[in-house]
Amino acid sequence: MATEYLNNKTFETLIVLFQKTKQDKTKYQMFIDDMRATEKRTSKRGKYQKPETWLNAEKKYHEITYQFQDVQDQLAAAFYILSENIVRYAKFNLIDQDDAIQEGVLICFEKIDRFDTNKGKAFNYLTTCVLNHLRQLYRTSRNYNELKRKYLDFLHVQFDAQLPVAKIKSIYKRHNINSD
């Protein structure tokens, strides 16, 4: 399997473009929602025709939405490569690799809004975020397995306490278990 690496400058450029298109998309969405509310209010009074600026805003919104979707797809591919490399490096035994990669991609999309190019490198920031999340998943999984084991031991003790001693000895004898 060939290992792919990410160019940090390209990565940061994609992230900045994603943040900008997301911001523009939100801005135009709010403008369009406001236009629709205005149209709904004024159309009750009589015949209403949309101004040219509104039509241009809707057209621009659709362009930005397509651009946003394209950048989002490119980022998803980059996040997948990053997460795959991290999972290959980390080798957590209790976590399924495919699930860990998917979690890594989702974490990257959650944390991307907080990234600032002036404060550091995108690769370092997102790698830290993904590793911290995978460590948390590993701890949770490990604690869950320990909790299951403790609960099972508790059930064995409760079960043994409820059975008469003679019955326990007969069960041990039947299964060839030493009753010490």
C-alpha positions as a printed NumPy array, in Angstrom:
array([[  0.   ,   0.   ,   0.   ],
       [  1.486,   3.312,  -1.033],
       [  1.618,   6.032,   1.57 ],
       [  0.255,   9.42 ,   0.578],
       [  1.434,  12.582,   2.23 ],
       [ -0.219,  15.972,   2.395],
       [  1.394,  19.236,   1.39 ],
       [  0.74 ,  21.614,   4.283],
       [  0.471,  24.74 ,   2.079],
       [ -2.111,  23.084,  -0.17 ],
       [ -3.894,  21.786,   2.901],
       [ -4.043,  25.244,   4.493],
       [ -5.166,  26.824,   1.218],
       [ -8.053,  24.356,   1.029],
       [ -8.994,  25.039,   4.633],
       [ -8.978,  28.818,   4.163],
       [-11.05 ,  28.462,   0.982],
       [-13.478,  26.19 ,   2.836],
       [-13.833,  28.679,   5.684],
       [-14.387,  31.571,   3.267],
       [-16.953,  29.746,   1.119],
       [-18.757,  28.544,   4.234],
       [-18.898,  32.114,   5.525],
       [-20.106,  33.433,   2.131],
       [-22.677,  30.659,   1.879],
       [-24.029,  31.536,   5.317],
       [-24.104,  35.244,   4.451],
       [-26.036,  34.668,   1.212],
       [-28.35 ,  32.173,   2.911],
       [-29.27 ,  34.772,   5.511],
       [-29.802,  37.366,   2.764],
       [-32.031,  34.979,   0.79 ],
       [-34.034,  34.083,   3.9  ],
       [-34.543,  37.796,   4.543],
       [-35.578,  38.305,   0.895],
       [-38.141,  35.509,   1.135],
       [-39.586,  36.945,   4.337],
       [-39.841,  40.381,   2.702],
       [-41.409,  38.852,  -0.402],
       [-43.949,  36.991,   1.719],
       [-44.886,  40.169,   3.596],
       [-45.164,  42.381,   0.507],
       [-46.879,  39.85 ,  -1.772],
       [-49.952,  39.973,   0.458],
       [-50.494,  43.585,  -0.605],
       [-50.682,  42.819,  -4.302],
       [-48.596,  41.959,  -7.323],
       [-44.914,  41.639,  -6.446],
       [-41.847,  41.295,  -8.639],
       [-38.388,  40.364,  -7.37 ],
       [-35.752,  43.059,  -7.807],
       [-32.719,  42.247,  -9.957],
       [-30.381,  42.293,  -6.94 ],
       [-32.361,  39.463,  -5.347],
       [-32.119,  37.339,  -8.482],
       [-28.375,  37.985,  -8.629],
       [-28.038,  37.041,  -4.964],
       [-29.818,  33.721,  -5.544],
       [-27.597,  32.999,  -8.532],
       [-24.478,  33.867,  -6.511],
       [-25.726,  31.68 ,  -3.645],
       [-26.016,  28.664,  -5.967],
       [-22.508,  29.282,  -7.342],
       [-21.072,  29.512,  -3.847],
       [-22.941,  26.359,  -2.803],
       [-21.38 ,  24.391,  -5.68 ],
       [-17.95 ,  25.79 ,  -4.863],
       [-18.451,  24.962,  -1.172],
       [-19.436,  21.384,  -2.05 ],
       [-16.37 ,  20.998,  -4.278],
       [-13.985,  22.281,  -1.598],
       [-15.71 ,  20.126,   0.994],
       [-15.146,  17.024,  -1.163],
       [-11.477,  17.906,  -1.631],
       [-11.084,  18.429,   2.116],
       [-12.815,  15.13 ,   2.856],
       [-10.251,  13.344,   0.679],
       [ -7.387,  15.178,   2.416],
       [ -8.849,  14.451,   5.865],
       [ -9.232,  10.797,   4.908],
       [ -5.538,  10.584,   3.975],
       [ -4.552,  12.358,   7.186],
       [ -6.746,  10.109,   9.348],
       [ -5.554,   6.988,   7.563],
       [ -1.919,   7.92 ,   8.202],
       [ -2.629,   8.692,  11.857],
       [ -4.495,   5.418,  12.407],
       [ -1.709,   3.49 ,  10.709],
       [  0.793,   5.245,  12.99 ],
       [ -1.163,   5.003,  16.264],
       [ -2.279,   1.334,  16.133],
       [ -4.926,   1.366,  18.858],
       [ -5.939,  -2.259,  19.403],
       [ -9.434,  -1.797,  20.82 ],
       [-10.659,   0.512,  18.033],
       [-11.612,  -0.694,  14.558],
       [ -9.382,   0.995,  11.967],
       [-12.202,   1.894,   9.565],
       [-14.214,   3.422,  12.399],
       [-11.163,   5.333,  13.597],
       [-10.54 ,   6.754,  10.117],
       [-14.172,   7.813,   9.824],
       [-14.064,   9.404,  13.292],
       [-10.872,  11.227,  12.264],
       [-12.525,  12.738,   9.195],
       [-15.548,  13.849,  11.236],
       [-13.347,  15.373,  13.934],
       [-11.402,  17.299,  11.293],
       [-14.638,  18.778,   9.945],
       [-15.739,  19.677,  13.485],
       [-12.447,  21.372,  14.368],
       [-11.781,  23.125,  11.049],
       [-13.754,  26.225,  12.03 ],
       [-11.415,  26.877,  14.952],
       [ -8.253,  26.716,  12.862],
       [ -6.382,  29.987,  12.299],
       [ -3.499,  30.047,   9.799],
       [ -1.761,  32.774,  11.792],
       [ -1.496,  30.586,  14.9  ],
       [  0.027,  27.424,  13.447],
       [  0.147,  24.722,  10.827],
       [ -3.029,  22.947,   9.772],
       [ -1.345,  19.566,   9.684],
       [ -0.122,  19.856,  13.294],
       [ -3.429,  21.199,  14.574],
       [ -5.603,  18.55 ,  12.939],
       [ -3.193,  15.721,  13.762],
       [ -3.336,  16.727,  17.433],
       [ -7.133,  16.919,  17.34 ],
       [ -7.49 ,  13.487,  15.732],
       [ -4.918,  11.841,  18.013],
       [ -6.554,  13.289,  21.124],
       [ -9.956,  12.065,  19.967],
       [ -8.625,   8.571,  19.187],
       [ -6.942,   8.435,  22.599],
       [-10.252,   9.355,  24.198],
       [-12.01 ,   6.606,  22.224],
       [ -9.319,   4.135,  23.278],
       [ -9.647,   5.115,  26.947],
       [-13.424,   4.835,  26.753],
       [-13.218,   1.446,  25.058],
       [-10.662,   0.17 ,  27.548],
       [-12.72 ,   1.442,  30.504],
       [-15.845,  -0.132,  29.02 ],
       [-14.116,  -3.516,  28.721],
       [-12.854,  -3.256,  32.315],
       [-16.334,  -2.328,  33.486],
       [-17.807,  -5.343,  31.662],
       [-15.219,  -7.61 ,  33.285],
       [-15.947,  -6.216,  36.77 ],
       [-19.687,  -6.582,  36.242],
       [-19.24 , -10.179,  35.092],
       [-17.161, -10.936,  38.193],
       [-19.859,  -9.306,  40.323],
       [-22.531, -11.477,  38.686],
       [-20.46 , -14.602,  39.337],
       [-20.129, -13.672,  43.023],
       [-23.865, -12.948,  43.293],
       [-24.746, -16.173,  41.531],
       [-22.405, -18.215,  43.71 ],
       [-23.795, -16.562,  46.857],
       [-27.369, -17.509,  45.951],
       [-26.689, -21.163,  45.217],
       [-26.452, -23.669,  48.08 ],
       [-22.938, -25.019,  48.67 ],
       [-23.969, -28.592,  47.805],
       [-25.365, -27.491,  44.463],
       [-22.163, -25.564,  43.657],
       [-20.064, -28.66 ,  44.424],
       [-22.259, -30.791,  42.17 ],
       [-21.923, -28.228,  39.338],
       [-18.152, -28.174,  39.795],
       [-18.043, -31.975,  39.876],
       [-20.205, -32.28 ,  36.766],
       [-17.928, -29.927,  34.789],
       [-14.688, -31.332,  36.249],
       [-13.78 , -28.048,  37.928],
       [-11.616, -27.967,  41.041],
       [-13.747, -26.527,  43.881],
       [-10.944, -25.117,  46.04 ]])
